[in-house]
Amino acid sequence: MIFSGIQKSSLVDFPGLISCVLFVPGCNYDCFFCHNRSLFDGPHEILNSDKIWDFLHKRVGLLDGVVVTGGEPSLQPDLVETLQKIRDLGYRIKLDTNGSHPEIVEKVLKSGTADFFAIDYKAPAARYQEICGSAADAAKVQESISLLIKSKADFEVRTTVIPQLKQKDLLQMAEELSPVPRWCLNRYRLPEKYRPCDEARVHATPYTQQEVDAFARDMVKRQPHMVLH
């Protein structure tokens, strides 16, 4: 697996655990609000994999878990093998994915190499390409989420509440999915890097935390496990 970044310690990325976060390059989406755009279109560093594995060996017993994120990890051809290698060291594993490759999600589920999944549901199905780029397909994401539900996997759905999403969009999204075990609405923050053509979109006025919390309460009737602040 190719690694392009590491956060050596995190208290927030893996619920309830102290973890490190490994970043992989490349993504098949092109979300205008992405906070890791350098992993998509550069510049990004390629880390020495031997140093990554040396770090993981040295932190055994000091860290609880490892988060694999991106970019989009499901694009890595040796994803399952790498997750197994991490698990063999005794770590619990969290996989972040945009859900665009349900066949990879299914492969990870069958291998038992992830303890927790975080999957992004970014927009109503009809607006997925508008928000995430021409390669985005909401039906694939919905299939990935259905696989997680059917397998009774421990997972959460995440949505960044960008200014372009309205209350009706979020309610539509809640209707499009079967009830999930946990759904987090995250407040939008201005990305450091973005394309000049997206300047107007990224600088749109963000919702307040109070407004985001109100949206979550509105979604509870359809999604009873919304994370409420």
URPERA-V868178 format. One line per field, one symbol per residue. ss: DSSP state (H for helix, E for strand, L for the rest). psi: psi as a letter, one per 20 degrees, with the letter a starting at -180 (. if undefined). Layout:
ss = ???
psi = ???
//
This chain:
ss = LLLLEEEEEELLLLLLLLEEEEELLLLLLLLLLLLLLHHHHLLLLLLLHHHHHHHHHHLELLELEEEEELLLHHHLLLHHHHHHHHHHLLLEEEEEELLLLHHHHHHHHHHLLLLEEEEELLLLHHHHHHHHLLLLLHHHHHHHHHHHHHLLLLEEEEEEELLLLLHHHHHHHHHHLLLLLLEEEEELLLLLLLLHHHHHHHLLLLLLHHHHHHHHHHHLLLLLLELLL
psi = qppjqpohppiihopiqprrpppqrqqirmphjpikhhigjrqqqoqohhhghgghghjpihqhrppoabaohiiphkgghgghhghhijqqppppqijinhhgghggghikjphqqpppohrqgijghghirhiqohhgghgghhggghikqorqpqppnqhiprghghhgghhiqqpqhpppppppqpqhprqhijggghjqpqqrhhgghhgghhihhhnikqop.
//
